[in-house]
Amino acid sequence: MPKNYLPDLRFLPEAQGNITAATPLNDGVTLGSFLNGVTLDHLTQPERVQLARNLLPHAQIVKSISANNKKFAKHKLVIVDGVYKPDPEEQITEEETSTNFLAQTGRAVVYELHRNKKVDNDKTFELAKYLQVYHKTYDNLILDYDTYIEGELNVQIVLQTPQIPVTYDVVFKNKAKTAFNNNPQDPGQLIEVTETPATKVDFPAQLPDEVAGYFTVGDVHARLLRVNGGDPWQSYATDARLSRDVVILDNIKKIKTGEVVVISIGYNDTANTNDSPETIASQVFKTVELSAVKQKHTVTFLLFPITNKLPQQKQTAVRNAIVAKLNSIPNLRIVDLAATQYQLGFDGVSLTPESYISISNILI
């Protein structure tokens, strides 16, 4: 049965006339607090009213945490990602589990809890438990850990909320979960992650002088090329790695001149960041250029396949931008994992073992 959500009557959007970034949603919290540089120009007034209404539970939480002079007095709740405005060519899958989809209408906000301008992981876990008990105005509370910056464990809180009707009769599902590098942990549980898995490896590995080095660097495709290709491949990749991760550059610099290097990056940027195709392509280019030109490796780049997990238009735009940038690098081999001779595996992101074996046989 719908529950009657009781917002602060002083901030009802229906009574505030023209809705702008300056419209107050709670004491000291305006609609602009959730914009992060996004304008409201693309929204009609009725759409802005609905946006403001959907953000009321978030504004209430922001005000509550800022006013809490006991538990969180030394901390600041930072809105990392608020209202989302997609690029003109971007197609967003309309799913209730998609943060970007929900964020278009103020139904999803990403938070970090800072102390001295740095994320406090321990206190963020405490905050998630606190919200779970005392602020049940959400559909999904996601404690989201990641190691996208090598060697650093970061955590954010994602709050997804329902559409708030003008009657304010609404059901809050109150589900909570933990994710690590985009992978769900125990369902329905808030779990504190305290250790960062080590993914840096010393280079080069000890090999007989007569055996050339074959290295894979980057994300899941690079890792699985080693898993399925076997020896003499050595892999220094991890599934959730972004092209911006500095460990990729560090590892490439440690590989001796003339070795064979396979690089796979770009998909996770497409899936997990708001970076434009051109930005992603530039990051990929920087990595591949370092290996192929400056380190003088024999480089093959694995261009990620089109999956059903993301909008095809966005994936295509990123792939095209990457190819356009990499075309200027001499003697670079690009293997398109979307080619018909390769097949997606059961997870819909990686390829089948036979596909990686086929690629390995081509490169050795």
C-alpha positions in Angstrom: 0.0 0.0 0.0 1.2 3.5 -0.7 2.6 5.4 2.2 2.0 9.1 2.8 5.4 10.8 2.5 5.4 14.0 4.6 7.9 16.5 3.2 8.5 19.9 4.8 5.5 21.9 3.7 7.6 25.1 3.3 9.4 23.6 0.3 6.6 22.0 -1.7 7.5 22.7 -5.4 3.8 23.2 -6.3 3.7 26.3 -4.2 7.0 27.9 -5.3 6.0 29.2 -8.7 8.8 29.3 -11.3 11.3 26.5 -10.5 15.0 27.4 -11.0 18.3 26.4 -9.6 17.7 28.8 -6.7 14.5 27.0 -5.6 14.9 25.9 -2.0 14.2 22.2 -1.3 15.2 22.4 2.4 17.0 24.7 4.8 20.2 25.6 3.1 19.6 23.1 0.2 18.5 24.4 -3.2 17.8 22.5 -6.4 21.1 23.9 -7.7 22.9 21.8 -5.0 22.1 18.7 -7.2 22.9 20.2 -10.6 26.8 20.1 -10.6 27.0 22.4 -13.7 23.9 21.0 -15.4 21.3 23.6 -16.4 17.5 23.2 -16.4 17.1 24.7 -19.9 16.0 21.4 -21.4 13.1 21.0 -19.0 9.6 22.5 -19.1 8.2 24.0 -15.9 6.0 20.9 -15.2 9.1 18.7 -15.6 11.1 21.0 -13.2 8.3 20.7 -10.6 8.5 16.9 -10.8 12.3 17.1 -10.6 12.1 19.2 -7.5 9.5 16.9 -6.0 11.7 13.9 -6.6 14.7 15.6 -5.0 12.9 16.4 -1.7 13.9 13.1 0.0 17.5 13.8 -1.0 17.4 17.4 0.2 16.0 16.2 3.5 18.9 13.7 3.9 21.5 16.4 3.0 20.1 18.8 5.5 19.9 16.1 8.2 23.5 15.0 7.8 24.8 18.6 7.7 22.9 19.4 10.9 24.0 16.3 12.7 26.5 17.6 15.3 27.3 14.3 16.9 27.9 11.5 14.4 29.0 13.5 11.3 30.0 16.9 12.8 33.5 16.6 11.3 32.4 15.4 7.9 30.8 16.9 4.8 28.3 15.0 2.6 29.3 15.8 -1.0 26.9 15.4 -3.9 29.2 13.8 -6.5 26.6 13.1 -9.2 23.2 14.7 -9.1 20.8 15.5 -12.0 22.0 13.9 -15.2 21.6 15.4 -18.6 22.6 13.0 -21.4 24.5 14.1 -24.5 22.3 14.7 -27.6 23.5 11.4 -29.2 23.4 9.4 -26.0 20.7 6.7 -25.6 20.0 5.7 -22.0 18.4 2.4 -21.3 15.1 3.0 -19.4 15.6 0.7 -16.5 14.8 1.2 -12.8 18.3 -0.1 -12.0 20.1 2.5 -14.2 21.4 5.3 -12.1 21.8 7.6 -15.1 18.2 7.0 -16.2 16.9 7.7 -12.7 19.2 10.8 -12.3 17.6 12.5 -15.2 14.5 13.1 -13.1 16.2 13.5 -9.7 15.6 9.9 -8.7 19.2 9.0 -8.1 22.1 10.8 -6.4 25.6 9.7 -5.8 27.2 10.9 -2.5 30.6 10.8 -0.9 31.4 11.5 2.8 34.5 13.7 3.1 36.7 14.6 6.0 39.5 17.1 5.3 38.5 16.9 1.6 39.1 13.2 1.4 36.6 10.3 1.4 36.4 8.6 4.8 35.7 5.0 4.0 35.0 3.9 7.5 32.6 6.7 8.3 30.9 6.2 4.9 30.0 2.6 5.9 28.6 4.0 9.2 26.6 6.6 7.2 25.1 3.9 5.0 24.0 2.0 8.1 22.6 5.2 9.6 20.6 6.0 6.5 19.3 2.4 6.4 17.8 2.8 9.9 16.8 6.5 10.1 16.1 7.6 6.6 13.9 5.1 4.9 13.0 7.3 2.0 14.7 5.4 -0.8 14.2 2.5 -3.1 17.8 1.3 -3.3 20.7 2.2 -1.1 23.9 1.1 -2.7 27.3 1.1 -0.9 29.5 1.3 -3.9 33.2 0.4 -3.4 35.8 0.6 -6.2 39.5 0.6 -6.9 39.5 2.5 -10.2 42.4 4.5 -9.0 45.1 1.9 -8.5 46.0 1.2 -4.9 43.1 3.3 -3.5 39.9 2.0 -2.1 37.1 4.4 -2.6 33.4 4.3 -1.6 30.3 6.1 -2.6 26.7 5.9 -1.6 24.1 5.8 -4.3 20.5 6.5 -3.3 17.8 5.7 -5.8 14.3 7.0 -5.0 10.8 6.5 -6.5 8.8 9.0 -8.5 7.1 11.3 -6.0 3.5 12.0 -7.1 1.7 15.2 -6.4 -0.3 13.4 -3.7 2.9 12.3 -2.0 1.5 8.8 -1.6 4.5 6.6 -2.4 6.0 3.2 -1.7 9.7 3.2 -0.7 11.2 -0.3 -1.3 14.1 0.2 1.2 16.5 -2.2 -0.4 20.2 -2.1 0.4 23.2 -3.7 -1.2 27.0 -3.5 -1.6 28.9 -3.5 -4.8 32.7 -3.8 -5.4 34.1 -2.7 -8.8 30.5 -2.9 -10.2 30.1 -6.5 -8.9 27.3 -7.2 -6.4 28.4 -8.7 -3.1 26.0 -10.6 -0.7 22.5 -9.7 -1.9 20.6 -7.3 0.4 23.5 -6.7 2.7 25.6 -3.7 3.6 29.2 -5.0 3.8 32.2 -3.1 4.8 35.1 -3.6 2.4 38.4 -2.7 4.1 41.2 -4.2 1.8 42.3 -3.3 -1.7 43.3 -6.3 -3.8 46.8 -6.0 -5.1 46.9 -5.8 -8.9 50.3 -4.3 -9.5 52.9 -6.8 -10.6 56.7 -6.5 -10.9 58.0 -6.4 -14.4 59.4 -8.1 -16.3 58.8 -11.6 -15.1 61.7 -14.0 -15.1 61.8 -15.8 -18.5 64.4 -17.9 -20.2 66.5 -15.7 -22.6 65.2 -17.6 -25.6 61.5 -17.0 -24.8 60.1 -13.6 -25.9 57.8 -11.8 -23.5 54.1 -11.8 -24.3 52.1 -9.5 -22.0 48.5 -8.5 -21.7 47.5 -5.2 -20.1 44.1 -3.6 -19.3 40.7 -5.0 -18.6 38.8 -8.3 -18.8 39.6 -9.1 -22.4 43.4 -8.8 -21.7 43.0 -11.0 -18.6 41.0 -13.7 -20.4 43.4 -13.8 -23.4 46.0 -15.0 -20.8 43.6 -17.4 -19.1 42.5 -19.1 -22.3 45.7 -18.5 -24.4 47.9 -20.0 -21.8 51.7 -19.8 -21.9 53.7 -17.8 -22.7 51.2 -15.0 -22.0 51.6 -13.1 -18.8 48.6 -10.9 -17.7 48.7 -7.8 -15.7 45.0 -6.9 -16.2 41.9 -6.7 -14.0 38.3 -6.8 -15.1 37.0 -3.4 -13.9 40.1 -1.4 -15.0 39.5 2.0 -16.6 41.7 3.6 -19.3 42.6 6.4 -16.8 44.1 4.0 -14.3 47.7 5.0 -13.8 48.9 1.5 -13.1 48.5 0.6 -16.8 51.1 3.3 -17.7 53.3 2.2 -14.8 53.2 -1.4 -15.9 53.8 -0.6 -19.6 56.9 1.4 -18.7 58.4 -1.7 -17.0 58.0 -4.0 -20.0 61.3 -4.3 -21.9 61.6 -2.8 -25.4 60.5 -5.1 -28.3 58.2 -7.3 -26.3 54.7 -8.3 -27.5 51.9 -6.3 -25.7 48.2 -6.7 -26.0 46.1 -3.8 -24.6 42.4 -3.9 -23.9 40.7 -0.8 -22.4 37.7 1.5 -23.1 34.6 -0.6 -22.3 34.6 0.1 -18.5 34.9 3.8 -19.2 31.9 3.6 -21.5 29.9 1.6 -18.9 30.9 3.3 -15.7 31.8 7.0 -16.4 30.2 10.0 -18.0 33.3 10.7 -20.1 32.6 11.6 -23.7 33.8 9.3 -26.5 36.5 11.8 -27.4 37.8 11.8 -23.8 37.8 8.0 -23.6 39.6 7.8 -27.0 42.3 10.3 -25.8 42.9 8.2 -22.7 43.2 5.0 -24.8 45.5 6.8 -27.3 47.8 7.9 -24.5 48.2 4.4 -23.2 48.7 2.7 -26.6 51.1 5.5 -27.8 53.3 5.0 -24.7 53.6 1.3 -25.4 53.9 1.3 -29.2 55.9 4.5 -29.8 57.8 5.4 -26.7 58.4 1.9 -25.3 58.7 0.4 -28.8 56.6 -2.7 -28.1 54.8 -4.8 -30.7 51.3 -3.8 -29.8 47.9 -5.2 -30.5 44.8 -3.3 -29.3 41.6 -5.3 -28.6 38.6 -3.1 -29.6 35.8 -4.0 -27.2 32.7 -5.8 -28.7 29.2 -4.3 -28.8 27.2 -5.7 -25.9 23.5 -5.6 -24.9 24.5 -4.2 -21.5 24.8 -0.6 -22.8 23.2 1.6 -25.4 24.6 0.5 -28.8 24.8 4.1 -30.0 27.1 5.1 -27.1 29.3 2.0 -27.6 29.6 2.7 -31.3 30.5 6.3 -30.7 33.3 5.3 -28.3 34.6 2.6 -30.6 34.7 4.9 -33.6 36.4 7.6 -31.6 39.1 5.1 -30.4 39.8 3.8 -33.9 40.0 7.4 -35.3 42.6 8.3 -32.7 44.6 5.0 -33.0 44.9 5.2 -36.7 47.8 7.6 -36.4 49.9 5.1 -34.6 52.2 3.2 -37.0 52.4 -0.6 -37.1 49.5 -1.0 -34.6 47.3 -4.0 -35.0 43.7 -3.6 -34.0 41.6 -6.7 -33.4 37.9 -5.9 -33.5 36.2 -8.2 -30.9 32.9 -7.4 -32.6 34.0 -9.2 -35.7 31.7 -12.1 -36.8 34.4 -14.8 -36.1 34.2 -14.0 -32.3 31.3 -14.7 -30.0 30.2 -13.2 -26.7 30.2 -15.4 -23.7 27.5 -16.1 -21.2 28.0 -12.9 -19.3 27.3 -10.8 -22.4 30.5 -8.8 -22.0 33.5 -11.1 -22.4 34.0 -13.5 -25.3 33.9 -17.3 -25.4 37.1 -19.2 -24.5 37.4 -20.3 -28.2 37.4 -16.7 -29.3 40.4 -15.8 -27.0 42.2 -18.9 -28.1 41.8 -17.9 -31.7 43.2 -14.5 -31.0 46.1 -15.9 -29.1 47.0 -18.2 -31.9 47.1 -15.3 -34.3 49.4 -13.2 -32.1 52.0 -15.9 -31.1 
